[in-house]
Amino acid sequence: MAKTSRDSFKFMLRLPDELREKLKVAADASGRSVTAEILARLEDTFVVESYAESLEIYGVKSDLERASKISTSVQSRLSSIEEKLDQLVERLGK
């Protein structure tokens, strides 16, 4: 059964001109009306939230955080090694 206007929640929203233009461009690119574009983007936020909750449930989030810390540590060590190599190359060049 198709929803009639009585089945829909009407919501007045003021948008800055710049945001309204971005929505219009995105809607044109996706072949949707501006309203449909706003609704699709709003729905997507719930999908992202649900995905984030799933990550937390399965402990993936903490694994990703640990991996990020390890990556940062490795990057720091690599930078230190690069500096020492540069110093060594400079000494050998003299």
Stockholm file with secondary structure:
# STOCKHOLM 1.0

chainA/1-94         MAKTSRDSFKFMLRLPDELREKLKVAADASGRSVTAEILARLEDTFVVESYAESLEIYGVKSDLERASKISTSVQSRLSSIEEKLDQLVERLGK
#=GR chainA/1-94 SS CCCCGGGSCCCCCCCCHHHHHHHHHHHHHHTCCHHHHHHHHHHHHHHHHHHHHHHHHTTHHHHHHHHHHHHHHHHHHHHHHHHHHHHHHHHHHC
#=GC SS_cons        CCCCGGGSCCCCCCCCHHHHHHHHHHHHHHTCCHHHHHHHHHHHHHHHHHHHHHHHHTTHHHHHHHHHHHHHHHHHHHHHHHHHHHHHHHHHHC
//
